[in-house]
Amino acid sequence: MSFDSEDDRKMSDERLKPKDQNRLKGIDLARFVALVGMVIVNFNVVMVAPEAEETFSSQIAESLQGRAAATFVVLAGIGLGLGTKRDAWNQTLKVTLKRAAFLLVVGLLNSLIFEADIIHYYAFYFLFGVLLLRAPGWCLVVTMSGLIVGFVGMILFFNYDAGWNWQTYSYHDFWTLQGFVRNLFFNGWHPVIPWLAFLLFGILLSRLNLGSRSVQRKLFIGGATAFALISASSYWLVKTISPLDAEAAILFSTAPVPPMPFYMLAGGSIACTVIGFCLLVESSLKRAHLLNIFTAAGRQTLTLYIVHIIIGMGTLDALGMLGTQTSQASLLAALAFCVLATIYAVVWMRFFKHGPLELLMRKVAG
């Protein structure tokens, strides 16, 4: 998730063309799409009863698990990469480190309420990512590959179940130093190894000419094709290997937990598809006077992420709707929240350039 509007990243260079500025709204649109996906997934996790039957609605939520979050991280990498085109390296490093500290505090506070928090992981994605911002492309690719392969090695030598109660999805020693480090780097919901690869992939994408229709089409078509091939290959391999060795078959799964190579590849390809699509439809939505409706929410995803937990889930809890509902009810609740959040964001952005938490982060961290 990127917690800044791309408007923050408009270059001060007077030679910047308006069409290059406009293309950034396609990134905000992608953030909105990813936000909707994450809300659907999280509401499904907390609302649906364990004994609920599998339906089309549950399949939607399942298909989005890990994909929406991965797209958020890739978008964060794009935002970080674009930021370096505006500011000097020292300024970028200073601001990023401050914002990482801010996100760590916000994320840890949020973890007290919602154990599947992703924000505190972002703090470390940015911490390590900013150190590689000036690395050449080949170095980023090697690092990404090392993270993905390294995780496979870690899962072979370490106990992935350590700290977990898979019946309640709780992590019993999260607030200890050992448990926190283990969760952060290895077996948490979004561990730095290998999830940092998504951020680095976003940095790579930021170096493309994202305003080019050719690049946008390649991202969309290439991403969709890659996802289809990866998914089909994963399905065939898991189905073939499972009868022989169920544990070995996990290596080829696209499930987000644990994040094996096929999942990482699938997550990256979905991110390309979403980003390419949003950039392609940007101009059409703008002509239809619809673009700003969606990008207003896309420019304050930090605020809306916290709101969907504190206010959204808090309201559901007050109504006694947690852990007792069908997947259809969960999907309707998620979509209702997204509609209300979109309306709020449009009204808010008429008076302010950034969301409430985004404003606070800028005031505290620059």
N, C-alpha and C positions, 0 to 999 in steps of 0.2 A: 504494500500500500504506500502510495506516495502521500505525504502529509502536507504538501505544498501545491498551490495552484501553479500550473505551468505559466500563468501570467507573472509569477514571481521570477521566472527564468527568462523573461524577454531580455534580449541582449541590449546593452546600452549603445551599441554601434549603430549610428544613424543610417548606415547602409542596409540595415536589416529590412527586407521587403515585407509589405503587409501580408502577402500570402504565406510567408514563413511564420508570421505570428499566428495567422489563422490556423495553420496546420497543428499548432499546439493544442487547440481546442479538441482536436480528435483524441489527444491523449487524455484530456479531462473526461471525454465521453467514455473512453475505455475504463477509466477509474470508476465511473458511475456503473457501468456494466459489471465490473468486478465486485463492486460494493453490493449490488443486488444479489449476485451469486453468493457472496459470503453471508448475507443476512438470511437467505433461504437455507443455507447449510446449518448455520448456528441455531436458528429457530427450530429446525428439524431435530437437532441434537437435544435440545432442552425440552421440547414440547411432546414429541411422539412417545407414546407408551411402548414399553419393551415388547409387549405381546401384539402390537399393531400389525395388521397384514400388509404385505408388500403391494403397493399400488403404483400407478403411473406417477403420482406425485412423489412417492418415496424414491422412485427411480430417477426423477429429476434431481432431487437433493443429493442422491448418491453419486450421480454423474458429475455434480459440481464440487464434490468433496475434494479438497486439495487443489483443484483447478483454479477456482476463483482466487484463493490465497496466493497461489503461484503467480498468477497474472498480476496481482498487486505488487509482489516483490520485483517482478520484471519491470513494471512501470516505475517503481521506486528507483531502479537502476538507471532507467532512461532519464528520469528527472535529475538524478545526481550527475549523470554524464552531461546533460544539457546545461546544468548549472556551471560546469567548468568552462563552458564557452563564453560565459558572461564575466565571471570573476577571476581574479588572480588566484594562483594555486594556494598561497598562504591564507587568503581570505576564505576560500572554499574549505580548506582544512579546518580553520578555526571555527567557522559557522557549523560545519558538519559535526564536529566533535561536541560542540555545545548542544546541538539538537539531539545528538545521540544520547547525551546525558539526560536531557529533558524527556525523551521517549522512554528511557529506562525507568525513570521515576513514575511516569504516567502508567507504563505497562505493569510495573510491579504493584501499583495501587489497584489497577484493574484486575490483576491476578487474584486479589483477595475476593473478588466477586465472581469472576469467570476464569476458571482454571485453564481454559484453552486459549488464553490471551496470546496475541501474536506481536503486540507492540514492543514488548521488552526484547523480543528477538531482533526486531528492526534496529534497535540501538546498536547491536553488535554487527548486524549486516552493514550498517553505515560505518561503524568503526573500522572494520576490516576493508570494506569496499573503497573508502576514501583513500586508503593507502595504496590502492591499485589503480586509481583513476588515470594516472599517466602511463600505466603499463601498456606496452604494445599489444596488438590484438592476439598475437600468438601466445603471449604470456597469459592473457586472460583465458584463452582456450585451454591451455595446459593446466592452469589452476582449477578451472571448472571441472575438467576431466579428473584431476587428482582428488577433488572433493567427492565426486560421485563414486569413483573407484575406491577411494579411501573409506567411505562409509561401508561399502561391502566388506572390506577387510575388518573394520571395527565390529560389525555385527557377527563375524565369524569368531572373533576372539573375546568379545565382551557379552555380558548378559543383557540383552535388549529389554527384558522384562523387569529389570531392577528398578525398584521404586514404584512400579505400577500396580494398581488394583484394576484389572481389566473389566471387572464386574460393574464397578462404579465409575470407571475412567478417572480415578483420582491418583495423584502422585504424592505418596505419603511423606517423602522427605525433601520436597521441593524447597522448603525454607531453611535447609541446612546447606553448608558450603558444598559438600560433596554431591548432595542431591541436585542442587541448583546447577552446578557445572556439568554434571552428567546429563541433566535434562536439556540444558542449553546447547551442548555440543553434540549430543549423541541420540538420546531417545525421547526428546520432548516432542510436542506436536509439530514444531517447525525448526528442527535443530540446525545450528549453523553449518554443521557437516551433515548433509550436502546442500542445504537450502541457500547458502551464500552463493552457490552457482547461479541461481536465478537472478540475483542482483547483478552479478558480473555479466550475465547474458544481456541484461538490460543496458548496462554500460556499453557493451558492444553494439547493440541496436541504436543507441543514441548517436553513434558515429556514422550512421547511414543518413542519406538524404531523405528523411521521413516525409518531406513535402513532395517528393516525386511520386506521381501516380504509378509509375513502373515499380518502384520499391514497395509501395502500398499493396499492389496486386500480388507481388511476389511473396510478401509477408502473409497475405490472406490465403492465397492458393497453396503456397509452399507449406504453411503451417497446417492447413486443413488436410492436405495430402499426407504430410508426415504423421499427423495424429491418427489418421485412418490406418496407415501402414503399421504404425507402432501398436495400436490397439489390436489390430487383427493378428499381428505376430505374437503379441502377448497372450491373447486368447488361445491361440493354437498351441503355443509352447506350454502354458499352464495346464491346459487340458491333456496334453500328451505326457507331460512329466509327472503330474500329480499322482496318478496311479502307481508310479514307480517310486517317487520320493516327494512327499508333500512339502517338506521343508525346502528342498531344492527348488521347487516350483515357485516359491515366493520370490526368488531372484528375478523372475520374469514378469512379476505382477505390476500392474499400473495403479494399484491401491496406494494411497498416500502414506499409510502406516504399515510397515516401515517404508521410507522413501528409497526404493531400489532404483537402479538405472532406468528401467522402462518407465517408471513413474516420472522421473526427472525429465526424460525426453518428451513424454506426453505433456507434462506441464509446460515445458518451454514451447512446444508446438501449438498448444492451445492459446498461450499468451500471444504468439505471433498472429494467430488467426483473429483473435479479438482485436488486437491493436491495428492490424491491417484493415479489418472490416470497418472499424470506427473511423479510421483516417479516410477510407474510401467514401463513406456515407456522410462525412462531415459537411461537405458543400451542399448536398441535397437537403439535409436537415436545416442548414442555415437558410437556404432559399425558402423552405417551408416555415421559417420562423419558429422552429422547434429546438434548435441546437442549444440555446442558452437555458432552456428548461432543464436539460439533462446535465449540462456542464456546471451549472450552479452547485449541484450536489457533488459532482466530481471534483470540485475545487475545495471541498471541505470534508474529505473522507475521514480524517482523524476525529473530528467532532462527531460525525455521524456514526462512526464505528463505536465510539464510547456511548453515544446516545442509544444505539440499538441494544446495548447491554444494560445500561442503567435504567433507562426509561422504558425501552421496548420489553426487555425480559422482566424488568421490575413490575410493569403493568400486568404481564402475563402471570407472574407469580401471585400478585394481589388478586387476580381473578381465578386462581386455582387451576391454571391451564398448563402448568409445567409437568411433564412426564405422564400425562393422561390423555393426550389427544391423538387423533389420526394424522396421517401425513397430509391429507387434504386440508385439514384445519391449519396445520403448520404452514403450508404453502400460502394459504389465503392470508394468514396473519403476517407473514413475511412481506407479501406483496402490498398489503394494506400499510404496513410500516413504511415501505419504500415510497409509496404514493404520498403519504403525509410528510416524509422526510424531503421529498422533492419539492413539495409546496413550500415547506419551511425555508428550504435553501434558496428558492427563487425570491421569496420575500426578503430574507436576510441580505442577500447579495444586492438588493436595491439600495441598501444603506451602508453596507460595509464591503470591502474588497476581499476579506478573508473570513473564514468561520471563527467562532469564539475560541476554540482551542488553538487554531492556527495563529490567531492574533496573539494569544498568550505565549505561544512558542516563539514567535518572532520578537516579542517584547523581551522575553527572558534570554533567548539564545541568539537573536539576530536573524 
